[in-house]
Amino acid sequence: MSLSKNFKMMSLYNQRINSQLMAHCLTLPSETLEKDTHSFFPNIISYWNHILFGDLILMSRLASNNIANLSPLDLSAFPKPGSPQDLYHTNLLDIALLRTQVDALLIRYCDNLTEEDCDRFITYTTTEGVAITKAVADVTQHIFNHQTHHRGQLTCVLSQAGINYGCMDLPVIVAEGSR
């Protein structure tokens, strides 16, 4: 399987899992959404905001290099990421709308991503002020790894709240695979 096909599959998985988890979170009362989780982030709202931060900052780095037809203009309507603690919204409905828009942009990016793009390198400055150069494939992979990592933490919190969020298996969620 090619990297670009894999990333297309992962973008679909990402969208579908985010939608599945968000649907469950939207059923929760605000007290549960804002309750201290005693985990990596203070509450469920903070988890969703941080996942958005990761997507927005990584996609802005790709956009600034015009990778896969993604340009800074594509991100101009989105919040500007600044810090891993960014709080874009406190209302889950607003987060859900932004999440849907970011997922759609990520799918479009991956649909346009080529093997040649994956082999390119970009240089950017981290939030700590360090300039680094990475392969586009590595940056794209990190988008999905970052989300998976924090969704794993979020599903632990949801489980502790008694939420059955359903199956999260890649072959089930993206039955069509990487075709």
PyMOL commands that set and color helices and strands:
alter all, ss='L'
color gray80, all
select helices_A, chain A and resi 3-25+30-34+44-63+67-69+72-75+92-112+115-119+136-160+170-173
alter helices_A, ss='H'
color red, helices_A
select strands_A, chain A and resi 121-125+131-135
alter strands_A, ss='S'
color yellow, strands_A
deselect
rebuild
show_as cartoon
